Amino acid sequence: MLAKSFYACLFSACVLGPGSVTAPAFAQLPPASAPPAVMMLGDSITEAGPWQALFPKTQLSNRGVSGYTTNDLLREIEATVALRPTKVFLMIGINDLLRRASVEQTFQQYALIVDALQKNKITVVMQATLECSRPRCGSTVDAVRALNLRLQKLAHDRNIRWIDLNRGLATEELGLLPEYTWDGLHLSKPAYLYWAEQLKGLMQ
């Protein structure tokens, strides 16, 4: 059923075209009239996911924005909190690292996003920053892995649910695998289907 709804969504052009990691940040959408039960928060990798089609029974808001970094999410954190989501699935950081931000800076800003969400009694699900492919990104893959070690410890220390999609989508040698990406960074249809499978028990 999940696969059927996923491909039906894709073939009806409900997936937004992924933007370049160097694209300018765009303003997020205005608050919806009713609080979403679930919010997907991140950059173009999140934005391109057909989340509502994959989880039609969940009241869901997709707040992924092409080109966004941790700094962009922090800048708009008050607007995000104002939507009053019950649960946020957070994935961010690849654009920071591709733009040569340090692992430490990216981690600290990610932690501030988590702080703000938790302060407002929003349940956070931390998702590992997705690796890109080694041929496209080179040493940035190593920076992503270093960041994820820090993030995983943060999740453990705060008893936050941690999901690492890299275990199924990437390898030590190649980073993000060719079958899961169309450009070495953004995800293909099978990758989104895998992602949805990891989340389906948490969408309540």
PyMOL commands that place a pseudoatom at each C-alpha (Angstrom):
pseudoatom trace, name=CA, resn=MET, resi=1, chain=A, elem=C, hetatm=0, pos=[0.000, 0.000, 0.000]
pseudoatom trace, name=CA, resn=LEU, resi=2, chain=A, elem=C, hetatm=0, pos=[2.817, 2.390, 0.880]
pseudoatom trace, name=CA, resn=ALA, resi=3, chain=A, elem=C, hetatm=0, pos=[4.643, 1.707, -2.375]
pseudoatom trace, name=CA, resn=LYS, resi=4, chain=A, elem=C, hetatm=0, pos=[1.451, 2.089, -4.393]
pseudoatom trace, name=CA, resn=SER, resi=5, chain=A, elem=C, hetatm=0, pos=[0.582, 5.485, -2.912]
pseudoatom trace, name=CA, resn=PHE, resi=6, chain=A, elem=C, hetatm=0, pos=[4.204, 6.627, -3.243]
pseudoatom trace, name=CA, resn=TYR, resi=7, chain=A, elem=C, hetatm=0, pos=[4.449, 5.937, -6.966]
pseudoatom trace, name=CA, resn=ALA, resi=8, chain=A, elem=C, hetatm=0, pos=[0.946, 7.254, -7.614]
pseudoatom trace, name=CA, resn=CYS, resi=9, chain=A, elem=C, hetatm=0, pos=[2.066, 10.511, -6.033]
pseudoatom trace, name=CA, resn=LEU, resi=10, chain=A, elem=C, hetatm=0, pos=[5.237, 10.699, -8.076]
pseudoatom trace, name=CA, resn=PHE, resi=11, chain=A, elem=C, hetatm=0, pos=[3.517, 10.041, -11.377]
pseudoatom trace, name=CA, resn=SER, resi=12, chain=A, elem=C, hetatm=0, pos=[0.933, 12.737, -10.608]
pseudoatom trace, name=CA, resn=ALA, resi=13, chain=A, elem=C, hetatm=0, pos=[3.826, 15.240, -10.211]
pseudoatom trace, name=CA, resn=CYS, resi=14, chain=A, elem=C, hetatm=0, pos=[3.291, 15.913, -6.541]
pseudoatom trace, name=CA, resn=VAL, resi=15, chain=A, elem=C, hetatm=0, pos=[7.044, 15.796, -5.857]
pseudoatom trace, name=CA, resn=LEU, resi=16, chain=A, elem=C, hetatm=0, pos=[8.542, 19.265, -5.937]
pseudoatom trace, name=CA, resn=GLY, resi=17, chain=A, elem=C, hetatm=0, pos=[11.592, 19.683, -8.119]
pseudoatom trace, name=CA, resn=PRO, resi=18, chain=A, elem=C, hetatm=0, pos=[14.692, 19.663, -5.911]
pseudoatom trace, name=CA, resn=GLY, resi=19, chain=A, elem=C, hetatm=0, pos=[16.689, 22.869, -5.876]
pseudoatom trace, name=CA, resn=SER, resi=20, chain=A, elem=C, hetatm=0, pos=[20.404, 23.330, -5.961]
pseudoatom trace, name=CA, resn=VAL, resi=21, chain=A, elem=C, hetatm=0, pos=[22.255, 23.405, -2.667]
pseudoatom trace, name=CA, resn=THR, resi=22, chain=A, elem=C, hetatm=0, pos=[23.470, 26.841, -3.669]
pseudoatom trace, name=CA, resn=ALA, resi=23, chain=A, elem=C, hetatm=0, pos=[19.960, 28.186, -4.284]
pseudoatom trace, name=CA, resn=PRO, resi=24, chain=A, elem=C, hetatm=0, pos=[18.903, 31.136, -2.124]
pseudoatom trace, name=CA, resn=ALA, resi=25, chain=A, elem=C, hetatm=0, pos=[16.751, 30.435, 0.895]
pseudoatom trace, name=CA, resn=PHE, resi=26, chain=A, elem=C, hetatm=0, pos=[13.067, 31.112, 0.424]
pseudoatom trace, name=CA, resn=ALA, resi=27, chain=A, elem=C, hetatm=0, pos=[10.545, 32.166, 3.047]
pseudoatom trace, name=CA, resn=GLN, resi=28, chain=A, elem=C, hetatm=0, pos=[8.623, 29.307, 4.559]
pseudoatom trace, name=CA, resn=LEU, resi=29, chain=A, elem=C, hetatm=0, pos=[4.904, 28.981, 4.099]
pseudoatom trace, name=CA, resn=PRO, resi=30, chain=A, elem=C, hetatm=0, pos=[2.540, 30.897, 6.412]
pseudoatom trace, name=CA, resn=PRO, resi=31, chain=A, elem=C, hetatm=0, pos=[1.011, 28.983, 9.325]
pseudoatom trace, name=CA, resn=ALA, resi=32, chain=A, elem=C, hetatm=0, pos=[-1.858, 26.663, 8.476]
pseudoatom trace, name=CA, resn=SER, resi=33, chain=A, elem=C, hetatm=0, pos=[-5.252, 27.147, 10.096]
pseudoatom trace, name=CA, resn=ALA, resi=34, chain=A, elem=C, hetatm=0, pos=[-4.968, 23.966, 12.171]
pseudoatom trace, name=CA, resn=PRO, resi=35, chain=A, elem=C, hetatm=0, pos=[-1.871, 22.732, 14.001]
pseudoatom trace, name=CA, resn=PRO, resi=36, chain=A, elem=C, hetatm=0, pos=[-0.187, 19.855, 12.169]
pseudoatom trace, name=CA, resn=ALA, resi=37, chain=A, elem=C, hetatm=0, pos=[0.231, 16.602, 14.043]
pseudoatom trace, name=CA, resn=VAL, resi=38, chain=A, elem=C, hetatm=0, pos=[3.557, 16.056, 12.272]
pseudoatom trace, name=CA, resn=MET, resi=39, chain=A, elem=C, hetatm=0, pos=[6.031, 18.461, 10.707]
pseudoatom trace, name=CA, resn=MET, resi=40, chain=A, elem=C, hetatm=0, pos=[8.836, 17.512, 8.343]
pseudoatom trace, name=CA, resn=LEU, resi=41, chain=A, elem=C, hetatm=0, pos=[11.550, 20.121, 8.857]
pseudoatom trace, name=CA, resn=GLY, resi=42, chain=A, elem=C, hetatm=0, pos=[14.672, 20.539, 6.746]
pseudoatom trace, name=CA, resn=ASP, resi=43, chain=A, elem=C, hetatm=0, pos=[16.040, 21.435, 3.318]
pseudoatom trace, name=CA, resn=SER, resi=44, chain=A, elem=C, hetatm=0, pos=[15.324, 20.362, -0.281]
pseudoatom trace, name=CA, resn=ILE, resi=45, chain=A, elem=C, hetatm=0, pos=[15.800, 16.685, 0.577]
pseudoatom trace, name=CA, resn=THR, resi=46, chain=A, elem=C, hetatm=0, pos=[12.843, 16.958, 2.936]
pseudoatom trace, name=CA, resn=GLU, resi=47, chain=A, elem=C, hetatm=0, pos=[10.958, 19.320, 0.641]
pseudoatom trace, name=CA, resn=ALA, resi=48, chain=A, elem=C, hetatm=0, pos=[10.905, 16.821, -2.237]
pseudoatom trace, name=CA, resn=GLY, resi=49, chain=A, elem=C, hetatm=0, pos=[9.308, 14.063, -0.193]
pseudoatom trace, name=CA, resn=PRO, resi=50, chain=A, elem=C, hetatm=0, pos=[5.636, 13.349, -1.025]
pseudoatom trace, name=CA, resn=TRP, resi=51, chain=A, elem=C, hetatm=0, pos=[4.871, 13.016, 2.662]
pseudoatom trace, name=CA, resn=GLN, resi=52, chain=A, elem=C, hetatm=0, pos=[1.144, 13.634, 2.642]
pseudoatom trace, name=CA, resn=ALA, resi=53, chain=A, elem=C, hetatm=0, pos=[0.620, 11.035, -0.093]
pseudoatom trace, name=CA, resn=LEU, resi=54, chain=A, elem=C, hetatm=0, pos=[2.764, 8.552, 1.798]
pseudoatom trace, name=CA, resn=PHE, resi=55, chain=A, elem=C, hetatm=0, pos=[0.952, 9.177, 5.073]
pseudoatom trace, name=CA, resn=PRO, resi=56, chain=A, elem=C, hetatm=0, pos=[-2.575, 10.223, 4.051]
pseudoatom trace, name=CA, resn=LYS, resi=57, chain=A, elem=C, hetatm=0, pos=[-4.059, 9.634, 7.507]
pseudoatom trace, name=CA, resn=THR, resi=58, chain=A, elem=C, hetatm=0, pos=[-1.635, 12.023, 9.202]
pseudoatom trace, name=CA, resn=GLN, resi=59, chain=A, elem=C, hetatm=0, pos=[-2.191, 15.760, 9.466]
pseudoatom trace, name=CA, resn=LEU, resi=60, chain=A, elem=C, hetatm=0, pos=[1.189, 16.769, 8.139]
pseudoatom trace, name=CA, resn=SER, resi=61, chain=A, elem=C, hetatm=0, pos=[3.143, 19.916, 7.262]
pseudoatom trace, name=CA, resn=ASN, resi=62, chain=A, elem=C, hetatm=0, pos=[6.173, 19.807, 4.948]
pseudoatom trace, name=CA, resn=ARG, resi=63, chain=A, elem=C, hetatm=0, pos=[8.505, 22.616, 5.999]
pseudoatom trace, name=CA, resn=GLY, resi=64, chain=A, elem=C, hetatm=0, pos=[11.471, 21.579, 3.928]
pseudoatom trace, name=CA, resn=VAL, resi=65, chain=A, elem=C, hetatm=0, pos=[12.928, 24.489, 1.947]
pseudoatom trace, name=CA, resn=SER, resi=66, chain=A, elem=C, hetatm=0, pos=[15.482, 24.235, -0.835]
pseudoatom trace, name=CA, resn=GLY, resi=67, chain=A, elem=C, hetatm=0, pos=[18.911, 25.527, 0.124]
pseudoatom trace, name=CA, resn=TYR, resi=68, chain=A, elem=C, hetatm=0, pos=[18.197, 25.799, 3.846]
pseudoatom trace, name=CA, resn=THR, resi=69, chain=A, elem=C, hetatm=0, pos=[20.904, 25.519, 6.475]
pseudoatom trace, name=CA, resn=THR, resi=70, chain=A, elem=C, hetatm=0, pos=[20.770, 25.290, 10.256]
pseudoatom trace, name=CA, resn=ASN, resi=71, chain=A, elem=C, hetatm=0, pos=[21.043, 29.077, 10.343]
pseudoatom trace, name=CA, resn=ASP, resi=72, chain=A, elem=C, hetatm=0, pos=[17.937, 29.435, 8.176]
pseudoatom trace, name=CA, resn=LEU, resi=73, chain=A, elem=C, hetatm=0, pos=[15.932, 27.149, 10.452]
pseudoatom trace, name=CA, resn=LEU, resi=74, chain=A, elem=C, hetatm=0, pos=[17.088, 29.076, 13.500]
pseudoatom trace, name=CA, resn=ARG, resi=75, chain=A, elem=C, hetatm=0, pos=[16.151, 32.374, 11.880]
pseudoatom trace, name=CA, resn=GLU, resi=76, chain=A, elem=C, hetatm=0, pos=[12.596, 31.131, 11.374]
pseudoatom trace, name=CA, resn=ILE, resi=77, chain=A, elem=C, hetatm=0, pos=[12.252, 29.023, 14.504]
pseudoatom trace, name=CA, resn=GLU, resi=78, chain=A, elem=C, hetatm=0, pos=[9.579, 31.268, 16.023]
pseudoatom trace, name=CA, resn=ALA, resi=79, chain=A, elem=C, hetatm=0, pos=[7.386, 30.870, 12.945]
pseudoatom trace, name=CA, resn=THR, resi=80, chain=A, elem=C, hetatm=0, pos=[7.967, 27.124, 13.045]
pseudoatom trace, name=CA, resn=VAL, resi=81, chain=A, elem=C, hetatm=0, pos=[7.027, 26.862, 16.716]
pseudoatom trace, name=CA, resn=ALA, resi=82, chain=A, elem=C, hetatm=0, pos=[3.975, 29.072, 16.103]
pseudoatom trace, name=CA, resn=LEU, resi=83, chain=A, elem=C, hetatm=0, pos=[2.490, 26.289, 13.956]
pseudoatom trace, name=CA, resn=ARG, resi=84, chain=A, elem=C, hetatm=0, pos=[2.282, 24.209, 17.151]
pseudoatom trace, name=CA, resn=PRO, resi=85, chain=A, elem=C, hetatm=0, pos=[3.152, 20.805, 15.700]
pseudoatom trace, name=CA, resn=THR, resi=86, chain=A, elem=C, hetatm=0, pos=[2.947, 17.821, 18.007]
pseudoatom trace, name=CA, resn=LYS, resi=87, chain=A, elem=C, hetatm=0, pos=[6.005, 16.136, 16.523]
pseudoatom trace, name=CA, resn=VAL, resi=88, chain=A, elem=C, hetatm=0, pos=[8.863, 17.325, 14.301]
pseudoatom trace, name=CA, resn=PHE, resi=89, chain=A, elem=C, hetatm=0, pos=[11.057, 15.101, 12.145]
pseudoatom trace, name=CA, resn=LEU, resi=90, chain=A, elem=C, hetatm=0, pos=[14.262, 17.113, 11.787]
pseudoatom trace, name=CA, resn=MET, resi=91, chain=A, elem=C, hetatm=0, pos=[16.949, 16.659, 9.130]
pseudoatom trace, name=CA, resn=ILE, resi=92, chain=A, elem=C, hetatm=0, pos=[19.368, 19.460, 8.318]
pseudoatom trace, name=CA, resn=GLY, resi=93, chain=A, elem=C, hetatm=0, pos=[23.086, 20.120, 7.899]
pseudoatom trace, name=CA, resn=ILE, resi=94, chain=A, elem=C, hetatm=0, pos=[24.229, 19.016, 4.458]
pseudoatom trace, name=CA, resn=ASN, resi=95, chain=A, elem=C, hetatm=0, pos=[24.043, 22.523, 2.990]
pseudoatom trace, name=CA, resn=ASP, resi=96, chain=A, elem=C, hetatm=0, pos=[26.064, 23.897, 5.920]
pseudoatom trace, name=CA, resn=LEU, resi=97, chain=A, elem=C, hetatm=0, pos=[28.851, 21.417, 5.298]
pseudoatom trace, name=CA, resn=LEU, resi=98, chain=A, elem=C, hetatm=0, pos=[28.814, 21.811, 1.525]
pseudoatom trace, name=CA, resn=ARG, resi=99, chain=A, elem=C, hetatm=0, pos=[29.288, 25.540, 2.094]
pseudoatom trace, name=CA, resn=ARG, resi=100, chain=A, elem=C, hetatm=0, pos=[32.302, 24.815, 4.307]
pseudoatom trace, name=CA, resn=ALA, resi=101, chain=A, elem=C, hetatm=0, pos=[30.731, 25.468, 7.682]
pseudoatom trace, name=CA, resn=SER, resi=102, chain=A, elem=C, hetatm=0, pos=[32.564, 23.501, 10.348]
pseudoatom trace, name=CA, resn=VAL, resi=103, chain=A, elem=C, hetatm=0, pos=[31.169, 20.359, 11.919]
pseudoatom trace, name=CA, resn=GLU, resi=104, chain=A, elem=C, hetatm=0, pos=[31.230, 22.113, 15.307]
pseudoatom trace, name=CA, resn=GLN, resi=105, chain=A, elem=C, hetatm=0, pos=[29.297, 25.151, 14.092]
pseudoatom trace, name=CA, resn=THR, resi=106, chain=A, elem=C, hetatm=0, pos=[26.719, 22.989, 12.327]
pseudoatom trace, name=CA, resn=PHE, resi=107, chain=A, elem=C, hetatm=0, pos=[26.294, 20.804, 15.397]
pseudoatom trace, name=CA, resn=GLN, resi=108, chain=A, elem=C, hetatm=0, pos=[25.866, 23.762, 17.752]
pseudoatom trace, name=CA, resn=GLN, resi=109, chain=A, elem=C, hetatm=0, pos=[23.175, 25.319, 15.574]
pseudoatom trace, name=CA, resn=TYR, resi=110, chain=A, elem=C, hetatm=0, pos=[21.401, 21.995, 15.134]
pseudoatom trace, name=CA, resn=ALA, resi=111, chain=A, elem=C, hetatm=0, pos=[21.377, 21.649, 18.934]
pseudoatom trace, name=CA, resn=LEU, resi=112, chain=A, elem=C, hetatm=0, pos=[19.838, 25.120, 19.274]
pseudoatom trace, name=CA, resn=ILE, resi=113, chain=A, elem=C, hetatm=0, pos=[17.018, 24.070, 16.937]
pseudoatom trace, name=CA, resn=VAL, resi=114, chain=A, elem=C, hetatm=0, pos=[16.380, 21.029, 19.120]
pseudoatom trace, name=CA, resn=ASP, resi=115, chain=A, elem=C, hetatm=0, pos=[16.494, 23.241, 22.233]
pseudoatom trace, name=CA, resn=ALA, resi=116, chain=A, elem=C, hetatm=0, pos=[13.841, 25.574, 20.844]
pseudoatom trace, name=CA, resn=LEU, resi=117, chain=A, elem=C, hetatm=0, pos=[11.522, 22.765, 19.834]
pseudoatom trace, name=CA, resn=GLN, resi=118, chain=A, elem=C, hetatm=0, pos=[11.824, 20.960, 23.151]
pseudoatom trace, name=CA, resn=LYS, resi=119, chain=A, elem=C, hetatm=0, pos=[11.375, 24.190, 25.095]
pseudoatom trace, name=CA, resn=ASN, resi=120, chain=A, elem=C, hetatm=0, pos=[8.001, 24.504, 23.408]
pseudoatom trace, name=CA, resn=LYS, resi=121, chain=A, elem=C, hetatm=0, pos=[7.069, 20.921, 24.335]
pseudoatom trace, name=CA, resn=ILE, resi=122, chain=A, elem=C, hetatm=0, pos=[7.341, 19.640, 20.762]
pseudoatom trace, name=CA, resn=THR, resi=123, chain=A, elem=C, hetatm=0, pos=[8.437, 16.028, 20.386]
pseudoatom trace, name=CA, resn=VAL, resi=124, chain=A, elem=C, hetatm=0, pos=[11.581, 15.881, 18.251]
pseudoatom trace, name=CA, resn=VAL, resi=125, chain=A, elem=C, hetatm=0, pos=[12.710, 12.969, 16.115]
pseudoatom trace, name=CA, resn=MET, resi=126, chain=A, elem=C, hetatm=0, pos=[16.329, 13.579, 15.126]
pseudoatom trace, name=CA, resn=GLN, resi=127, chain=A, elem=C, hetatm=0, pos=[17.324, 12.211, 11.738]
pseudoatom trace, name=CA, resn=ALA, resi=128, chain=A, elem=C, hetatm=0, pos=[20.952, 11.807, 10.747]
pseudoatom trace, name=CA, resn=THR, resi=129, chain=A, elem=C, hetatm=0, pos=[22.152, 14.216, 8.100]
pseudoatom trace, name=CA, resn=LEU, resi=130, chain=A, elem=C, hetatm=0, pos=[22.131, 12.263, 4.860]
pseudoatom trace, name=CA, resn=GLU, resi=131, chain=A, elem=C, hetatm=0, pos=[25.433, 11.569, 3.220]
pseudoatom trace, name=CA, resn=CYS, resi=132, chain=A, elem=C, hetatm=0, pos=[26.001, 12.605, -0.382]
pseudoatom trace, name=CA, resn=SER, resi=133, chain=A, elem=C, hetatm=0, pos=[27.943, 10.451, -2.835]
pseudoatom trace, name=CA, resn=ARG, resi=134, chain=A, elem=C, hetatm=0, pos=[31.725, 10.360, -2.554]
pseudoatom trace, name=CA, resn=PRO, resi=135, chain=A, elem=C, hetatm=0, pos=[32.237, 11.133, -6.297]
pseudoatom trace, name=CA, resn=ARG, resi=136, chain=A, elem=C, hetatm=0, pos=[30.180, 14.319, -5.967]
pseudoatom trace, name=CA, resn=CYS, resi=137, chain=A, elem=C, hetatm=0, pos=[31.059, 15.524, -2.486]
pseudoatom trace, name=CA, resn=GLY, resi=138, chain=A, elem=C, hetatm=0, pos=[34.482, 14.118, -1.692]
pseudoatom trace, name=CA, resn=SER, resi=139, chain=A, elem=C, hetatm=0, pos=[35.572, 14.849, 1.875]
pseudoatom trace, name=CA, resn=THR, resi=140, chain=A, elem=C, hetatm=0, pos=[32.181, 16.353, 2.764]
pseudoatom trace, name=CA, resn=VAL, resi=141, chain=A, elem=C, hetatm=0, pos=[31.044, 12.759, 3.288]
pseudoatom trace, name=CA, resn=ASP, resi=142, chain=A, elem=C, hetatm=0, pos=[33.548, 12.514, 6.150]
pseudoatom trace, name=CA, resn=ALA, resi=143, chain=A, elem=C, hetatm=0, pos=[32.270, 15.775, 7.624]
pseudoatom trace, name=CA, resn=VAL, resi=144, chain=A, elem=C, hetatm=0, pos=[28.706, 14.429, 7.518]
pseudoatom trace, name=CA, resn=ARG, resi=145, chain=A, elem=C, hetatm=0, pos=[29.808, 11.325, 9.387]
pseudoatom trace, name=CA, resn=ALA, resi=146, chain=A, elem=C, hetatm=0, pos=[31.599, 13.382, 12.022]
pseudoatom trace, name=CA, resn=LEU, resi=147, chain=A, elem=C, hetatm=0, pos=[28.488, 15.529, 12.455]
pseudoatom trace, name=CA, resn=ASN, resi=148, chain=A, elem=C, hetatm=0, pos=[26.263, 12.481, 12.799]
pseudoatom trace, name=CA, resn=LEU, resi=149, chain=A, elem=C, hetatm=0, pos=[28.422, 11.069, 15.578]
pseudoatom trace, name=CA, resn=ARG, resi=150, chain=A, elem=C, hetatm=0, pos=[27.844, 14.297, 17.515]
pseudoatom trace, name=CA, resn=LEU, resi=151, chain=A, elem=C, hetatm=0, pos=[24.136, 14.311, 16.734]
pseudoatom trace, name=CA, resn=GLN, resi=152, chain=A, elem=C, hetatm=0, pos=[23.665, 10.694, 17.748]
pseudoatom trace, name=CA, resn=LYS, resi=153, chain=A, elem=C, hetatm=0, pos=[25.270, 11.389, 21.122]
pseudoatom trace, name=CA, resn=LEU, resi=154, chain=A, elem=C, hetatm=0, pos=[22.999, 14.397, 21.589]
pseudoatom trace, name=CA, resn=ALA, resi=155, chain=A, elem=C, hetatm=0, pos=[19.968, 12.258, 20.840]
pseudoatom trace, name=CA, resn=HIS, resi=156, chain=A, elem=C, hetatm=0, pos=[21.152, 9.585, 23.269]
pseudoatom trace, name=CA, resn=ASP, resi=157, chain=A, elem=C, hetatm=0, pos=[21.900, 12.066, 26.047]
pseudoatom trace, name=CA, resn=ARG, resi=158, chain=A, elem=C, hetatm=0, pos=[18.458, 13.652, 25.741]
pseudoatom trace, name=CA, resn=ASN, resi=159, chain=A, elem=C, hetatm=0, pos=[16.553, 10.437, 25.166]
pseudoatom trace, name=CA, resn=ILE, resi=160, chain=A, elem=C, hetatm=0, pos=[15.448, 11.628, 21.713]
pseudoatom trace, name=CA, resn=ARG, resi=161, chain=A, elem=C, hetatm=0, pos=[14.452, 9.152, 19.017]
pseudoatom trace, name=CA, resn=TRP, resi=162, chain=A, elem=C, hetatm=0, pos=[17.296, 8.822, 16.489]
pseudoatom trace, name=CA, resn=ILE, resi=163, chain=A, elem=C, hetatm=0, pos=[16.940, 7.617, 12.897]
pseudoatom trace, name=CA, resn=ASP, resi=164, chain=A, elem=C, hetatm=0, pos=[19.945, 7.064, 10.625]
pseudoatom trace, name=CA, resn=LEU, resi=165, chain=A, elem=C, hetatm=0, pos=[18.875, 6.482, 7.023]
pseudoatom trace, name=CA, resn=ASN, resi=166, chain=A, elem=C, hetatm=0, pos=[22.499, 6.224, 5.930]
pseudoatom trace, name=CA, resn=ARG, resi=167, chain=A, elem=C, hetatm=0, pos=[22.549, 2.635, 7.173]
pseudoatom trace, name=CA, resn=GLY, resi=168, chain=A, elem=C, hetatm=0, pos=[20.277, 1.651, 4.310]
pseudoatom trace, name=CA, resn=LEU, resi=169, chain=A, elem=C, hetatm=0, pos=[21.135, 4.263, 1.682]
pseudoatom trace, name=CA, resn=ALA, resi=170, chain=A, elem=C, hetatm=0, pos=[24.920, 4.626, 1.883]
pseudoatom trace, name=CA, resn=THR, resi=171, chain=A, elem=C, hetatm=0, pos=[28.113, 2.602, 2.239]
pseudoatom trace, name=CA, resn=GLU, resi=172, chain=A, elem=C, hetatm=0, pos=[31.445, 3.360, 3.882]
pseudoatom trace, name=CA, resn=GLU, resi=173, chain=A, elem=C, hetatm=0, pos=[33.263, 3.504, 0.556]
pseudoatom trace, name=CA, resn=LEU, resi=174, chain=A, elem=C, hetatm=0, pos=[30.765, 5.283, -1.716]
pseudoatom trace, name=CA, resn=GLY, resi=175, chain=A, elem=C, hetatm=0, pos=[28.609, 7.382, 0.577]
pseudoatom trace, name=CA, resn=LEU, resi=176, chain=A, elem=C, hetatm=0, pos=[25.100, 7.751, -0.841]
pseudoatom trace, name=CA, resn=LEU, resi=177, chain=A, elem=C, hetatm=0, pos=[24.589, 4.879, -3.293]
pseudoatom trace, name=CA, resn=PRO, resi=178, chain=A, elem=C, hetatm=0, pos=[23.832, 5.581, -6.975]
pseudoatom trace, name=CA, resn=GLU, resi=179, chain=A, elem=C, hetatm=0, pos=[20.485, 3.781, -6.907]
pseudoatom trace, name=CA, resn=TYR, resi=180, chain=A, elem=C, hetatm=0, pos=[19.219, 6.157, -4.230]
pseudoatom trace, name=CA, resn=THR, resi=181, chain=A, elem=C, hetatm=0, pos=[20.136, 9.475, -5.848]
pseudoatom trace, name=CA, resn=TRP, resi=182, chain=A, elem=C, hetatm=0, pos=[19.768, 11.143, -9.223]
pseudoatom trace, name=CA, resn=ASP, resi=183, chain=A, elem=C, hetatm=0, pos=[22.574, 13.671, -8.813]
pseudoatom trace, name=CA, resn=GLY, resi=184, chain=A, elem=C, hetatm=0, pos=[24.735, 12.446, -5.933]
pseudoatom trace, name=CA, resn=LEU, resi=185, chain=A, elem=C, hetatm=0, pos=[22.852, 14.552, -3.376]
pseudoatom trace, name=CA, resn=HIS, resi=186, chain=A, elem=C, hetatm=0, pos=[19.077, 14.548, -3.883]
pseudoatom trace, name=CA, resn=LEU, resi=187, chain=A, elem=C, hetatm=0, pos=[17.097, 11.375, -3.445]
pseudoatom trace, name=CA, resn=SER, resi=188, chain=A, elem=C, hetatm=0, pos=[15.457, 9.057, -5.949]
pseudoatom trace, name=CA, resn=LYS, resi=189, chain=A, elem=C, hetatm=0, pos=[12.051, 7.393, -5.587]
pseudoatom trace, name=CA, resn=PRO, resi=190, chain=A, elem=C, hetatm=0, pos=[13.389, 4.210, -3.937]
pseudoatom trace, name=CA, resn=ALA, resi=191, chain=A, elem=C, hetatm=0, pos=[15.174, 6.313, -1.308]
pseudoatom trace, name=CA, resn=TYR, resi=192, chain=A, elem=C, hetatm=0, pos=[11.979, 8.127, -0.333]
pseudoatom trace, name=CA, resn=LEU, resi=193, chain=A, elem=C, hetatm=0, pos=[10.158, 4.828, -0.130]
pseudoatom trace, name=CA, resn=TYR, resi=194, chain=A, elem=C, hetatm=0, pos=[12.865, 3.484, 2.191]
pseudoatom trace, name=CA, resn=TRP, resi=195, chain=A, elem=C, hetatm=0, pos=[12.683, 6.664, 4.284]
pseudoatom trace, name=CA, resn=ALA, resi=196, chain=A, elem=C, hetatm=0, pos=[8.919, 6.358, 4.631]
pseudoatom trace, name=CA, resn=GLU, resi=197, chain=A, elem=C, hetatm=0, pos=[9.242, 2.756, 5.788]
pseudoatom trace, name=CA, resn=GLN, resi=198, chain=A, elem=C, hetatm=0, pos=[11.490, 3.893, 8.654]
pseudoatom trace, name=CA, resn=LEU, resi=199, chain=A, elem=C, hetatm=0, pos=[8.952, 6.512, 9.745]
pseudoatom trace, name=CA, resn=LYS, resi=200, chain=A, elem=C, hetatm=0, pos=[5.629, 4.762, 9.353]
pseudoatom trace, name=CA, resn=GLY, resi=201, chain=A, elem=C, hetatm=0, pos=[5.500, 3.506, 12.942]
pseudoatom trace, name=CA, resn=LEU, resi=202, chain=A, elem=C, hetatm=0, pos=[6.208, 7.003, 14.292]
pseudoatom trace, name=CA, resn=MET, resi=203, chain=A, elem=C, hetatm=0, pos=[3.564, 9.046, 12.472]
pseudoatom trace, name=CA, resn=GLN, resi=204, chain=A, elem=C, hetatm=0, pos=[1.090, 9.141, 15.348]
for i in range(1, 204): cmd.bond("trace and resi %d" % i, "trace and resi %d" % (i + 1))
show_as sticks, trace
zoom trace
